[in-house]
């Protein structure tokens, strides 16, 4: 799972007042047999190793391993290969969307926590429909302070 948008309610961008939390649901067999090899092949088409992190911000701003993609045709090829990869591998996408202006007067929870609660509820319903009794969650770290706040909130709930 990963977020898109700023979780802050102190400074809400009027052009993007949303916080999105995306959950990618993948069967472990599909992940190991199809997705990992496909991502590896994509990386090896552009780099001499698979150690590149396909981070959207770095791709978009052409930072780090993506510096070389400022040239139009090369960049278009990368983006087309990423799009082809996404369209060819099996996964489901669940997105929790929080409008931060409404979140302030809503539950009293920070927007990220609201999105996490909503997303986990949607995942639980989907798992039940698929007769899955366990779900493994993998989350990108957010930031030291944000991770600490989330852990503190969880500890407070479990007592």
TORKOL-4160 file (C-alpha; in steps of 0.2 Angstrom, whole numbers, padded with zeros to 4 digits, m for minus):
159
<pt num="1" X="0000" Y="0000" Z="0000"/>
<pt num="2" X="0006" Y="0018" Z="m0003"/>
<pt num="3" X="m0002" Y="0035" Z="m0002"/>
<pt num="4" X="m0004" Y="0049" Z="m0015"/>
<pt num="5" X="m0006" Y="0067" Z="m0009"/>
<pt num="6" X="m0002" Y="0076" Z="0007"/>
<pt num="7" X="m0009" Y="0069" Z="0023"/>
<pt num="8" X="m0008" Y="0087" Z="0032"/>
<pt num="9" X="m0024" Y="0096" Z="0036"/>
<pt num="10" X="m0014" Y="0112" Z="0041"/>
<pt num="11" X="m0011" Y="0117" Z="0023"/>
<pt num="12" X="m0024" Y="0109" Z="0011"/>
<pt num="13" X="m0020" Y="0112" Z="m0007"/>
<pt num="14" X="m0036" Y="0118" Z="m0015"/>
<pt num="15" X="m0031" Y="0110" Z="m0032"/>
<pt num="16" X="m0028" Y="0093" Z="m0024"/>
<pt num="17" X="m0037" Y="0092" Z="m0007"/>
<pt num="18" X="m0037" Y="0073" Z="m0007"/>
<pt num="19" X="m0027" Y="0059" Z="0001"/>
<pt num="20" X="m0027" Y="0043" Z="m0008"/>
<pt num="21" X="m0021" Y="0026" Z="0000"/>
<pt num="22" X="m0019" Y="0013" Z="m0013"/>
<pt num="23" X="m0019" Y="m0006" Z="m0009"/>
<pt num="24" X="m0013" Y="m0018" Z="m0023"/>
<pt num="25" X="m0020" Y="m0035" Z="m0020"/>
<pt num="26" X="m0010" Y="m0049" Z="m0027"/>
<pt num="27" X="m0011" Y="m0068" Z="m0025"/>
<pt num="28" X="0007" Y="m0074" Z="m0019"/>
<pt num="29" X="0008" Y="m0087" Z="m0032"/>
<pt num="30" X="0005" Y="m0074" Z="m0046"/>
<pt num="31" X="0017" Y="m0062" Z="m0037"/>
<pt num="32" X="0031" Y="m0075" Z="m0037"/>
<pt num="33" X="0028" Y="m0083" Z="m0054"/>
<pt num="34" X="0022" Y="m0068" Z="m0064"/>
<pt num="35" X="0025" Y="m0051" Z="m0057"/>
<pt num="36" X="0043" Y="m0053" Z="m0050"/>
<pt num="37" X="0050" Y="m0060" Z="m0066"/>
<pt num="38" X="0040" Y="m0047" Z="m0077"/>
<pt num="39" X="0047" Y="m0032" Z="m0066"/>
<pt num="40" X="0064" Y="m0039" Z="m0067"/>
<pt num="41" X="0064" Y="m0041" Z="m0086"/>
<pt num="42" X="0058" Y="m0023" Z="m0087"/>
<pt num="43" X="0072" Y="m0016" Z="m0076"/>
<pt num="44" X="0085" Y="m0026" Z="m0085"/>
<pt num="45" X="0079" Y="m0018" Z="m0102"/>
<pt num="46" X="0084" Y="m0001" Z="m0095"/>
<pt num="47" X="0098" Y="m0005" Z="m0082"/>
<pt num="48" X="0112" Y="m0017" Z="m0079"/>
<pt num="49" X="0104" Y="m0024" Z="m0063"/>
<pt num="50" X="0087" Y="m0026" Z="m0055"/>
<pt num="51" X="0091" Y="m0015" Z="m0039"/>
<pt num="52" X="0081" Y="0000" Z="m0046"/>
<pt num="53" X="0066" Y="0006" Z="m0036"/>
<pt num="54" X="0052" Y="0011" Z="m0048"/>
<pt num="55" X="0047" Y="0026" Z="m0037"/>
<pt num="56" X="0034" Y="0037" Z="m0046"/>
<pt num="57" X="0041" Y="0053" Z="m0040"/>
<pt num="58" X="0059" Y="0049" Z="m0046"/>
<pt num="59" X="0052" Y="0043" Z="m0063"/>
<pt num="60" X="0041" Y="0059" Z="m0065"/>
<pt num="61" X="0055" Y="0071" Z="m0060"/>
<pt num="62" X="0069" Y="0061" Z="m0068"/>
<pt num="63" X="0079" Y="0059" Z="m0052"/>
<pt num="64" X="0092" Y="0046" Z="m0047"/>
<pt num="65" X="0091" Y="0031" Z="m0058"/>
<pt num="66" X="0079" Y="0040" Z="m0069"/>
<pt num="67" X="0090" Y="0054" Z="m0074"/>
<pt num="68" X="0093" Y="0047" Z="m0091"/>
<pt num="69" X="0075" Y="0048" Z="m0096"/>
<pt num="70" X="0074" Y="0066" Z="m0100"/>
<pt num="71" X="0076" Y="0062" Z="m0119"/>
<pt num="72" X="0059" Y="0060" Z="m0126"/>
<pt num="73" X="0059" Y="0043" Z="m0135"/>
<pt num="74" X="0068" Y="0035" Z="m0121"/>
<pt num="75" X="0056" Y="0041" Z="m0108"/>
<pt num="76" X="0041" Y="0036" Z="m0119"/>
<pt num="77" X="0048" Y="0019" Z="m0121"/>
<pt num="78" X="0050" Y="0017" Z="m0102"/>
<pt num="79" X="0032" Y="0023" Z="m0098"/>
<pt num="80" X="0025" Y="0012" Z="m0112"/>
<pt num="81" X="0034" Y="m0003" Z="m0105"/>
<pt num="82" X="0028" Y="0001" Z="m0087"/>
<pt num="83" X="0010" Y="0003" Z="m0094"/>
<pt num="84" X="0012" Y="m0014" Z="m0103"/>
<pt num="85" X="0018" Y="m0022" Z="m0087"/>
<pt num="86" X="0004" Y="m0015" Z="m0077"/>
<pt num="87" X="m0009" Y="m0021" Z="m0090"/>
<pt num="88" X="m0002" Y="m0038" Z="m0091"/>
<pt num="89" X="0000" Y="m0044" Z="m0073"/>
<pt num="90" X="m0014" Y="m0050" Z="m0062"/>
<pt num="91" X="m0019" Y="m0039" Z="m0047"/>
<pt num="92" X="m0033" Y="m0029" Z="m0040"/>
<pt num="93" X="m0033" Y="m0011" Z="m0035"/>
<pt num="94" X="m0042" Y="m0004" Z="m0020"/>
<pt num="95" X="m0041" Y="0014" Z="m0017"/>
<pt num="96" X="m0047" Y="0024" Z="m0001"/>
<pt num="97" X="m0050" Y="0042" Z="m0005"/>
<pt num="98" X="m0052" Y="0055" Z="0009"/>
<pt num="99" X="m0057" Y="0073" Z="0005"/>
<pt num="100" X="m0047" Y="0082" Z="0018"/>
<pt num="101" X="m0059" Y="0097" Z="0019"/>
<pt num="102" X="m0073" Y="0084" Z="0024"/>
<pt num="103" X="m0061" Y="0074" Z="0035"/>
<pt num="104" X="m0058" Y="0089" Z="0047"/>
<pt num="105" X="m0076" Y="0089" Z="0052"/>
<pt num="106" X="m0078" Y="0071" Z="0050"/>
<pt num="107" X="m0072" Y="0057" Z="0062"/>
<pt num="108" X="m0059" Y="0068" Z="0071"/>
<pt num="109" X="m0046" Y="0055" Z="0065"/>
<pt num="110" X="m0031" Y="0062" Z="0054"/>
<pt num="111" X="m0034" Y="0059" Z="0035"/>
<pt num="112" X="m0021" Y="0045" Z="0034"/>
<pt num="113" X="m0029" Y="0035" Z="0048"/>
<pt num="114" X="m0046" Y="0037" Z="0040"/>
<pt num="115" X="m0040" Y="0031" Z="0023"/>
<pt num="116" X="m0031" Y="0017" Z="0032"/>
<pt num="117" X="m0047" Y="0012" Z="0041"/>
<pt num="118" X="m0057" Y="0013" Z="0025"/>
<pt num="119" X="m0045" Y="0003" Z="0015"/>
<pt num="120" X="m0043" Y="m0011" Z="0027"/>
<pt num="121" X="m0062" Y="m0012" Z="0028"/>
<pt num="122" X="m0063" Y="m0014" Z="0009"/>
<pt num="123" X="m0049" Y="m0027" Z="0010"/>
<pt num="124" X="m0057" Y="m0037" Z="0023"/>
<pt num="125" X="m0073" Y="m0037" Z="0013"/>
<pt num="126" X="m0064" Y="m0043" Z="m0003"/>
<pt num="127" X="m0054" Y="m0056" Z="0007"/>
<pt num="128" X="m0071" Y="m0063" Z="0013"/>
<pt num="129" X="m0078" Y="m0064" Z="m0004"/>
<pt num="130" X="m0062" Y="m0073" Z="m0010"/>
<pt num="131" X="m0063" Y="m0085" Z="0005"/>
<pt num="132" X="m0046" Y="m0079" Z="0011"/>
<pt num="133" X="m0042" Y="m0081" Z="0030"/>
<pt num="134" X="m0026" Y="m0071" Z="0030"/>
<pt num="135" X="m0019" Y="m0056" Z="0021"/>
<pt num="136" X="m0001" Y="m0050" Z="0021"/>
<pt num="137" X="0001" Y="m0031" Z="0021"/>
<pt num="138" X="0016" Y="m0023" Z="0015"/>
<pt num="139" X="0017" Y="m0004" Z="0017"/>
<pt num="140" X="0030" Y="0009" Z="0010"/>
<pt num="141" X="0037" Y="0018" Z="0025"/>
<pt num="142" X="0031" Y="0036" Z="0026"/>
<pt num="143" X="0043" Y="0046" Z="0036"/>
<pt num="144" X="0050" Y="0043" Z="0054"/>
<pt num="145" X="0038" Y="0055" Z="0062"/>
<pt num="146" X="0022" Y="0048" Z="0053"/>
<pt num="147" X="0027" Y="0030" Z="0056"/>
<pt num="148" X="0030" Y="0034" Z="0075"/>
<pt num="149" X="0013" Y="0043" Z="0076"/>
<pt num="150" X="0004" Y="0028" Z="0067"/>
<pt num="151" X="0013" Y="0016" Z="0079"/>
<pt num="152" X="0008" Y="0026" Z="0094"/>
<pt num="153" X="m0010" Y="0027" Z="0089"/>
<pt num="154" X="m0010" Y="0008" Z="0087"/>
<pt num="155" X="m0002" Y="0005" Z="0104"/>
<pt num="156" X="m0014" Y="0017" Z="0112"/>
<pt num="157" X="m0029" Y="0007" Z="0105"/>
<pt num="158" X="m0022" Y="m0010" Z="0110"/>
<pt num="159" X="m0018" Y="m0003" Z="0128"/>
